[in-house]
């Protein structure tokens, strides 16, 4: 999932330079030239679908914010857990039938569609997620991600690999290798039988 962000200094600039296809706006109530309520009302006149999230050091404007249709109201200092909840809630609305994996890496949060993931591999402390649209590498452990993906037909075929069973092209039982998009992935010998059972349960054709 590609994400583009842009920051503007005041409400006037936002109204004059309003970008196309805006999904979410994080807005302070106290702007340099305007107040967030007036700017939000103006935006809603020409973009009803955009989600506006107010960020303020005071909670006294919460009721007024929701009265004009803001999506969320977050207090300063901004807590990561509440920020993540707001973004996750929005993504669930957009992708009601699609699972999204969110990963925080330093100052960035990545949102990856689970159905796009081919497989994951770990080398020391580096976790690499191979998807149909690109490759992402983070400082993380496989265990942290594995628990979130088990219910989505992912299988730990090796200590270094977690594969999407729905993306498997071929299982070579003799050589303990599984193929996904022309990538060969090692399978632990003691997991071959279980992997074959998992593939059959997912209605994937296994070629021997």
Residue pairs with C-beta under 8 A, 6 or more apart in sequence:
1 100
1 110
1 111
1 112
1 113
3 111
6 19
8 14
8 17
9 32
10 31
10 32
10 33
10 34
11 27
11 31
11 32
11 33
11 34
11 35
11 36
11 38
11 39
12 33
12 34
14 25
14 27
14 39
14 43
15 39
15 42
15 43
18 43
18 46
18 47
22 47
22 50
23 50
23 51
23 90
23 94
24 50
24 51
24 52
24 53
24 71
24 87
24 90
25 43
25 50
25 51
25 52
25 53
26 53
26 55
27 36
27 39
27 40
27 52
27 53
27 54
27 55
28 36
28 54
28 55
28 56
29 35
29 36
29 37
29 54
29 55
29 56
29 58
29 61
29 65
30 36
30 56
31 39
36 54
36 56
37 61
37 64
37 65
37 68
40 52
40 54
40 68
40 69
40 70
41 68
43 50
43 52
44 50
44 52
44 68
44 69
51 71
51 72
51 90
52 69
52 70
52 71
53 70
53 71
53 72
53 73
53 74
53 86
54 61
54 65
54 70
54 72
54 73
54 74
55 74
55 75
55 76
55 78
56 73
56 74
56 75
56 76
57 75
57 76
58 75
59 73
59 75
61 73
62 73
65 73
66 73
71 86
71 90
72 86
72 89
74 82
74 83
74 86
80 104
84 102
84 104
84 109
87 102
87 109
87 111
88 100
88 102
91 100
91 102
91 111
92 100
95 113
98 113
98 114
98 115
99 113
99 114
99 115
99 152
100 111
100 112
100 113
100 114
101 111
101 112
101 113
101 114
101 117
101 145
101 148
101 149
102 109
102 110
102 111
102 112
103 109
103 110
103 112
103 129
103 136
103 138
103 140
103 145
104 110
105 138
105 139
105 140
110 136
110 138
112 129
112 131
112 136
113 131
114 149
114 152
115 166
116 131
116 132
116 133
117 129
117 130
117 131
117 149
117 154
117 164
117 167
118 130
118 131
118 132
118 163
118 164
118 167
118 180
118 181
118 183
119 130
119 161
119 162
119 163
119 164
119 167
119 180
119 183
119 185
120 127
120 128
120 129
120 130
120 142
120 145
120 161
120 162
120 163
121 127
121 128
121 130
121 160
121 161
121 162
121 185
122 128
122 141
122 142
122 160
122 161
123 160
125 139
125 140
125 141
126 137
126 138
126 139
127 137
127 138
127 139
127 140
127 141
127 142
127 145
128 135
128 136
128 137
128 138
129 135
129 136
129 137
129 138
130 183
132 181
142 156
142 159
142 160
142 162
145 162
146 154
146 156
146 162
149 162
152 164
153 164
153 165
153 166
153 198
153 202
154 162
154 163
154 164
154 165
155 162
155 163
155 165
155 194
155 195
155 198
156 162
156 191
157 163
157 178
157 185
157 186
157 187
157 188
157 191
157 195
158 185
158 186
158 187
158 188
158 191
159 188
160 186
161 185
161 186
163 178
163 180
163 185
164 180
165 198
165 199
165 202
165 204
166 202
166 204
167 180
167 181
168 178
168 179
168 180
168 199
168 204
169 179
169 180
169 181
169 182
170 178
170 179
170 206
170 207
171 177
171 178
171 179
171 187
171 195
171 196
171 199
171 206
171 207
171 208
172 178
172 179
172 208
173 192
173 196
173 208
176 186
176 187
176 188
176 189
176 192
177 184
177 185
177 186
177 187
178 184
178 185
178 187
178 195
179 185
187 195
196 206
199 206
200 206
